[in-house]
C-alpha cells in the first residue's frame, strides 16, 4: 500500500511547464497527501506567462516574481532552488514536487533525496534523463492533459487510448521488461510468486517509474496488459501476486 504523505510542497517552473498540466499534477499529488505549499516561479511581466494567471487563482498557487537580471542566467531557477533548500531546513515536509523540464534542478532533487524525502517530478517528454532519474517518481505532463486545443474540453476515451501503450509496445520496451522481471525476481518466494505491492515498492525504490507514462493508472493494469506474468488473487486478503511466465521450479 502506498504511504500517504501528509505535507507536500510543489514548486512550479512556469518557464518550462505548461499551464494546461497543473490540474493533472495536483490531482496526481493529491493521491499521496495535501499539497499545502504551492509556489509558481517566473517573470510575470512576460506575455508568455499570461495563461498562468487564471490557473494560479483556480488552484490557490502563490506566484513568485523573479525578474531576468541577465540574458545568460536563469534567475528563476536560482530562486526556486534557494526556496526549496530553505524549505527543506525550516518546514516539516514529507514530500517535494518539482514541475519542470529543466535538468538544472537535478542537484536540488538529489539534495532533497539525500534527506530521505520523496521527490515527485513532472515534465515534458523532452526532459533530460538525469533529472528524471533523480526523482523518486517522474511523470510526463503530456499524460496529464488532453490533446484538444480547448483546454476546458474533457479528454475523450479515444484520446486516452492513443496515449496507452499496447501489450506489444510494452513488451518491446526492454528497459521496462527488465525492470518488471527484476522486481518480481527480487521479491518472489520459493515458488516464484511475488506480491504486487512488494513489486511496486521495489520498483519505487529503484527507479522513477510511473505506469502513467505508459497510459495506465495502476501498475496492476499494466501488468495484465504486458502479459509476461502469471497472475493469482488471494480472495481473503484481496491481494494480487504475479510470477514470471518463464519461471521453472529447479
C-alpha positions in Angstrom: 0.0 0.0 0.0 1.3 3.4 -0.9 2.2 5.6 2.0 0.1 8.7 2.4 2.3 11.9 2.6 0.8 14.5 5.0 2.5 17.6 3.6 3.7 18.1 0.0 5.5 21.2 -1.3 5.0 21.9 -5.0 7.5 24.1 -6.9 6.5 25.1 -10.5 8.9 26.4 -13.1 6.4 28.3 -15.3 9.1 28.9 -17.9 9.3 25.2 -18.6 5.9 23.8 -17.8 2.5 24.3 -19.5 -0.4 25.8 -17.5 -2.6 23.1 -19.0 -0.9 20.4 -17.0 -1.3 21.9 -13.5 -4.7 20.3 -12.8 -3.4 16.9 -13.6 -0.3 17.5 -11.5 -2.3 18.5 -8.4 -4.7 15.6 -8.9 -1.9 13.2 -9.0 -0.1 14.6 -5.9 -3.4 14.5 -4.0 -3.3 10.7 -4.1 -0.4 11.0 -1.7 -1.4 13.8 0.6 -2.1 17.5 0.9 -0.3 19.9 -1.4 -0.3 22.7 1.2 2.6 24.6 -0.3 2.1 25.6 -4.0 4.5 28.1 -5.5 4.9 29.1 -9.1 8.1 30.9 -10.4 8.5 33.2 -13.3 8.8 36.7 -14.6 5.1 37.6 -14.5 5.7 40.8 -16.6 6.2 38.5 -19.7 3.4 38.0 -22.1 4.0 34.2 -22.4 3.0 33.6 -18.8 -0.4 35.3 -19.1 -2.1 32.0 -19.5 -1.0 31.1 -16.0 -2.9 33.8 -14.2 -6.3 32.0 -14.1 -4.7 28.8 -13.1 -2.9 30.5 -10.1 -6.3 31.7 -8.8 -8.1 28.5 -9.5 -5.7 26.3 -7.7 -4.5 28.7 -5.0 -0.9 28.8 -6.2 1.3 31.6 -4.9 3.1 33.4 -7.7 6.8 34.2 -7.1 8.1 37.1 -9.2 11.7 37.0 -10.5 13.0 39.5 -13.0 15.5 38.5 -15.6 18.7 40.1 -14.4 20.8 38.6 -17.2 20.0 37.0 -20.6 22.6 34.3 -20.0 21.4 33.2 -16.5 18.0 31.9 -15.4 17.3 33.8 -12.2 14.0 32.0 -11.8 15.9 28.6 -11.5 18.2 30.0 -8.9 15.4 31.5 -6.7 13.4 28.3 -6.9 16.4 26.2 -5.8 17.1 28.6 -2.9 13.5 28.5 -1.7 13.4 24.7 -1.9 16.5 24.3 0.2 15.3 26.8 2.7 12.0 24.9 3.0 13.9 21.7 3.4 15.5 23.0 6.6 12.7 25.1 8.0 9.5 23.2 7.4 8.3 19.7 8.2 7.7 18.4 4.6 7.0 14.8 3.8 7.5 15.1 0.0 8.6 17.7 -2.6 7.4 18.0 -6.1 9.1 19.8 -8.9 7.2 20.7 -12.1 9.9 21.5 -14.7 11.5 20.1 -17.9 14.9 21.7 -16.9 17.7 19.4 -15.9 19.3 22.3 -13.8 17.1 21.2 -10.9 18.8 17.8 -10.7 21.2 18.8 -7.9 18.4 20.1 -5.7 16.4 17.0 -6.2 19.4 14.9 -5.2 19.9 17.1 -2.2 16.3 16.6 -1.0 16.5 12.8 -1.7 19.7 12.7 0.5 17.5 13.7 3.4 15.3 10.7 2.9 12.4 12.8 1.5 10.5 11.6 -1.6 10.6 13.8 -4.7 7.9 13.7 -7.4 8.9 15.1 -10.8 6.7 16.4 -13.6 7.9 17.5 -17.0 7.6 17.0 -20.7 9.0 14.0 -22.6 11.9 16.2 -23.7 13.1 16.4 -20.1 16.8 15.2 -19.8 17.1 11.7 -18.3 19.4 12.8 -15.4 16.6 14.9 -13.9 14.0 12.1 -14.4 16.3 9.5 -12.9 17.0 11.7 -9.8 13.3 11.8 -8.9 11.5 9.2 -6.8 8.8 9.1 -9.4 8.6 11.1 -12.7 5.5 11.6 -14.8 5.3 13.1 -18.2 2.9 16.1 -18.3 1.7 15.0 -21.7 -0.1 12.2 -20.0 -1.9 14.6 -17.7 -3.6 16.8 -20.3 -5.9 16.2 -23.2 -5.0 16.7 -26.8 -7.7 19.2 -27.6 -7.0 22.8 -28.5 -9.8 23.7 -26.0 -8.1 23.3 -22.6 -11.5 23.1 -20.9 -12.7 20.2 -23.1 -12.7 16.8 -21.3 -10.4 14.2 -22.6 -12.2 11.6 -24.8 -11.8 7.8 -24.5 -10.1 7.8 -27.9 -7.5 10.3 -26.7 -6.9 8.1 -23.6 -6.4 5.1 -25.9 -4.0 7.0 -28.1 -1.7 7.5 -25.1 -2.0 4.0 -23.8 0.7 1.6 -24.9 -0.4 -1.8 -26.2 0.9 -5.1 -24.8 3.1 -5.5 -27.8 4.6 -2.0 -27.4 5.2 -2.6 -23.7 7.0 -5.9 -24.4 9.2 -4.1 -26.9 10.4 -1.7 -24.2 13.5 -3.6 -22.9 14.1 -1.2 -20.0 10.5 -1.8 -18.7 10.6 -5.5 -19.2 13.9 -5.8 -17.4 12.7 -3.6 -14.5 9.5 -5.6 -14.0 11.2 -9.0 -14.2 14.0 -8.0 -11.9 11.4 -6.6 -9.4 9.5 -9.9 -9.4 12.7 -12.0 -9.1 13.9 -10.0 -6.1 10.6 -10.1 -4.2 9.4 -13.6 -5.1 9.0 -16.5 -2.7 10.4 -20.0 -3.3 7.7 -20.8 -5.8 8.4 -17.7 -7.9 5.3 -15.7 -6.7 5.7 -12.1 -5.7 3.1 -9.9 -4.1 2.3 -7.0 -6.4 2.6 -4.5 -3.5 6.2 -5.6 -2.8 7.0 -5.5 -6.6 5.7 -1.9 -6.7 7.7 -0.9 -3.6 10.9 -2.4 -5.1 10.4 -0.5 -8.3 9.8 2.8 -6.5 13.0 2.3 -4.5 15.0 1.6 -7.6 13.7 3.9 -10.3 11.5 6.9 -11.2 9.0 4.6 -13.0 5.3 5.5 -13.2 2.6 3.5 -15.0 1.0 6.8 -16.1 3.9 7.3 -18.5 2.6 4.3 -20.4 -1.1 5.3 -20.2 -2.1 3.2 -17.2 -3.3 4.5 -13.8 -2.3 1.4 -11.9 0.7 -1.0 -12.0 -1.8 -3.9 -12.0 -3.4 -2.8 -15.2 0.0 -2.5 -16.9 1.0 -6.0 -15.6 -2.2 -7.5 -17.1 -1.6 -5.8 -20.5 2.1 -6.7 -20.9 1.2 -10.4 -20.5 4.6 -11.6 -19.2 3.4 -12.8 -15.9 1.0 -15.4 -14.4 -1.5 -13.7 -12.1 -3.1 -15.0 -8.9 -5.5 -13.4 -6.5 -5.9 -14.1 -2.8 -9.6 -14.0 -2.1 -9.0 -13.5 1.7 -6.5 -10.6 1.5 -7.7 -9.4 -1.9 -4.1 -9.1 -3.0 -2.6 -9.8 -6.3 0.5 -11.9 -6.9 2.5 -12.4 -10.1 5.1 -14.9 -11.4 7.3 -14.7 -14.5 5.9 -17.0 -17.1 9.4 -18.2 -17.8 9.7 -19.4 -14.2 10.6 -23.1 -13.7 11.0 -24.9 -10.4 14.6 -26.0 -10.4 
